[in-house]
Amino acid sequence: MEFQALLENLTNPALLFFLLGILAVQVKSDLKIPDSSSKFISIYLLLSIGFKGGQELSHSGLTSEVFMSMLLGLFLATLIPIIAFFILKRKFSLANSGAIAASYGSVSAVTFVTATSFLDFESISYSGHMIAVMALMEAPAIIVGILLINYFRSSKGKKSSGVSKIILHSFTNGSVLLIIGSLIIGYSASAEQAEGIRPFTTDIFKGFLAVFLLDMGITSGKQLSIIIKKGIYPFLFSSIMPFFGGFVALLIAMQITDSNGNQLLFAILGASASYIAVPAAMKQAVPDANPSLYLPMALGITFPINVMIGIPIYNAVIQSWAT
């Protein structure tokens, strides 16, 4: 592994803005991104990455690699929450174990977008169908988490949550709907139509990402102080689990694709944890699950680890294995 290249990757401007946000919290600065601006930028990022992914997918077509990638995404979204659940239920309640497991089986769109920006910065290509894989992985992990909670609750004679509403809510979640819808629109648009909105979808993307990661740094810095109070076990799990999922995904991805960019995106999909879709679903399905536990774990620990350490490490491993 080339550690000099690893250090150079850490100078990505978007990452440095993220670190600036964390620093702002530590020094108790009043730096803040307005909520309305943050929501707009998150909508823009999902719209842009979905549209560009749809365009790439329309050019590449539906190949055997695309099909295998979809299957791998579904496999990871099922396997990771099952493993996480059985690890967690030794220390946590069924509700909290299922909610945390669902978080780590699902994916973070923001982490994925950050990884694509990293690949663009390094001039490493990736395929548009990876956007579809990401969108596909959002819901299954939530469903698996609910099913695990229901199964063990029913075995103990407790009332379980309905799954049908969770499935519907998972696919109508704003982030999932936007990324899938943008992907379809991008797939349908001609090259001339896409070029007409290129200044919006592409040219200003990195600038908006920098502002958004500054905001995420501020948010993560606040969540970090919360999770520290929860003890060592949540901290260890949210630090180690990302690398387990990331390297499992990477090793399997290397068997189905030769694209270094796709391999890295699979690694980050396996490593990332949801802090948007899962909390929204769990709030309805498992109200006794504690959001002050699974949300800070995903956002306060796992997200910074993936952005600051995971992405450059996976890239360095991929590059070293490719030579």
PEHUZI-V276813 format. One record per backbone hydrogen bond with DSSP energy under -1.0 kcal/mol. CO is the residue of the C=O (numbers start at 0). NH is the residue of the N-H. E is the energy in kcal/mol with one decimal. If there is no record, write none. Layout:
[[CO | NH | E] [CO | NH | E]]
//
This chain:
[[0 | 2 | -1.0] [1 | 5 | -1.8] [2 | 6 | -2.3] [3 | 7 | -2.1] [4 | 8 | -1.9] [7 | 10 | -1.6] [8 | 11 | -1.4] [11 | 15 | -2.1] [12 | 16 | -2.1] [13 | 17 | -1.5] [14 | 18 | -2.3] [15 | 19 | -2.0] [16 | 20 | -1.8] [17 | 21 | -1.7] [18 | 22 | -2.6] [19 | 23 | -2.3] [20 | 24 | -1.3] [21 | 25 | -1.9] [22 | 26 | -2.2] [23 | 28 | -3.1] [24 | 27 | -1.4] [33 | 37 | -2.4] [34 | 38 | -2.5] [35 | 39 | -2.0] [36 | 40 | -2.5] [37 | 41 | -2.2] [38 | 42 | -2.1] [39 | 43 | -2.6] [40 | 44 | -2.7] [41 | 45 | -2.1] [42 | 46 | -2.5] [43 | 47 | -2.9] [44 | 48 | -2.6] [45 | 49 | -2.1] [46 | 50 | -2.4] [47 | 51 | -2.6] [48 | 52 | -1.9] [49 | 53 | -2.2] [50 | 54 | -2.1] [51 | 55 | -2.2] [52 | 56 | -2.5] [53 | 57 | -2.0] [54 | 58 | -1.2] [55 | 59 | -2.1] [56 | 60 | -2.5] [60 | 62 | -1.1] [62 | 66 | -2.0] [63 | 67 | -2.6] [64 | 68 | -2.4] [65 | 69 | -2.1] [66 | 70 | -2.0] [67 | 71 | -2.4] [68 | 72 | -2.3] [69 | 73 | -2.1] [70 | 74 | -2.4] [71 | 75 | -2.7] [72 | 76 | -2.2] [74 | 78 | -3.1] [75 | 79 | -2.0] [77 | 81 | -1.2] [78 | 82 | -2.3] [79 | 83 | -2.7] [80 | 84 | -2.4] [81 | 85 | -1.8] [82 | 86 | -1.4] [83 | 87 | -2.7] [84 | 88 | -2.5] [87 | 90 | -2.2] [87 | 91 | -2.4] [92 | 96 | -2.6] [93 | 97 | -2.6] [94 | 98 | -2.2] [95 | 99 | -2.5] [96 | 100 | -2.5] [97 | 101 | -2.3] [98 | 102 | -1.8] [99 | 103 | -2.1] [100 | 104 | -1.5] [101 | 105 | -2.2] [102 | 273 | -2.8] [107 | 111 | -2.1] [108 | 112 | -2.7] [109 | 113 | -2.3] [110 | 114 | -2.1] [111 | 115 | -2.2] [112 | 116 | -2.1] [113 | 117 | -2.1] [114 | 118 | -2.3] [115 | 119 | -2.3] [116 | 120 | -2.5] [117 | 121 | -2.0] [118 | 123 | -3.1] [119 | 122 | -1.0] [126 | 129 | -1.5] [127 | 130 | -1.6] [128 | 132 | -1.9] [129 | 133 | -2.2] [130 | 134 | -2.2] [131 | 135 | -2.2] [132 | 136 | -1.4] [138 | 142 | -2.1] [139 | 143 | -2.7] [140 | 144 | -2.5] [141 | 145 | -2.1] [142 | 146 | -2.7] [143 | 147 | -2.4] [144 | 148 | -2.0] [145 | 149 | -2.8] [146 | 150 | -2.6] [147 | 151 | -2.1] [148 | 152 | -2.1] [149 | 153 | -2.7] [150 | 154 | -1.7] [152 | 157 | -3.0] [153 | 156 | -1.3] [162 | 166 | -2.4] [163 | 167 | -2.1] [164 | 168 | -2.7] [165 | 169 | -2.5] [166 | 170 | -1.6] [167 | 171 | -1.4] [172 | 176 | -3.1] [173 | 177 | -2.4] [174 | 178 | -2.3] [175 | 179 | -2.4] [176 | 180 | -2.6] [177 | 181 | -2.7] [178 | 182 | -1.7] [179 | 183 | -2.3] [180 | 184 | -2.4] [181 | 185 | -2.7] [182 | 186 | -2.1] [183 | 187 | -1.9] [184 | 188 | -1.8] [189 | 193 | -2.4] [190 | 194 | -2.0] [191 | 195 | -1.2] [196 | 200 | -2.5] [197 | 201 | -2.7] [197 | 202 | -1.6] [201 | 204 | -1.2] [203 | 207 | -2.0] [204 | 208 | -2.4] [205 | 209 | -2.0] [206 | 210 | -1.7] [207 | 211 | -2.5] [208 | 212 | -2.7] [209 | 213 | -1.7] [210 | 214 | -1.9] [211 | 215 | -2.5] [212 | 216 | -2.3] [213 | 217 | -1.7] [214 | 218 | -2.3] [215 | 219 | -3.0] [216 | 220 | -2.3] [217 | 221 | -1.5] [218 | 222 | -2.1] [219 | 223 | -2.4] [222 | 226 | -2.1] [223 | 227 | -1.6] [226 | 229 | -1.4] [227 | 230 | -1.0] [231 | 235 | -2.7] [232 | 236 | -2.7] [233 | 237 | -2.4] [235 | 239 | -2.5] [236 | 240 | -2.6] [239 | 243 | -1.6] [240 | 244 | -2.6] [241 | 245 | -2.6] [242 | 246 | -2.3] [243 | 247 | -2.1] [244 | 248 | -2.3] [245 | 249 | -2.2] [246 | 250 | -2.5] [247 | 251 | -2.0] [248 | 252 | -2.7] [249 | 253 | -1.9] [251 | 254 | -1.6] [252 | 255 | -1.3] [252 | 256 | -1.8] [258 | 262 | -2.2] [259 | 263 | -2.2] [260 | 264 | -2.1] [261 | 265 | -2.3] [262 | 266 | -2.1] [263 | 267 | -2.3] [264 | 268 | -2.0] [265 | 269 | -2.4] [266 | 270 | -1.5] [267 | 271 | -2.2] [275 | 279 | -1.5] [276 | 280 | -2.0] [277 | 281 | -3.2] [278 | 282 | -1.8] [280 | 284 | -2.5] [281 | 285 | -2.1] [285 | 288 | -2.1] [289 | 292 | -1.8] [289 | 293 | -1.6] [290 | 294 | -1.7] [292 | 296 | -1.4] [293 | 297 | -1.8] [294 | 298 | -2.7] [295 | 299 | -2.2] [296 | 301 | -2.3] [297 | 302 | -1.8] [300 | 304 | -2.0] [301 | 305 | -2.7] [302 | 306 | -2.3] [303 | 307 | -2.9] [304 | 308 | -2.3] [304 | 309 | -2.9] [305 | 310 | -2.8] [308 | 312 | -2.0] [309 | 313 | -3.0] [310 | 314 | -2.1] [311 | 315 | -2.2] [312 | 316 | -2.6] [313 | 317 | -2.6] [314 | 318 | -2.6] [315 | 319 | -2.2] [316 | 320 | -2.3] [317 | 321 | -1.5]]
//
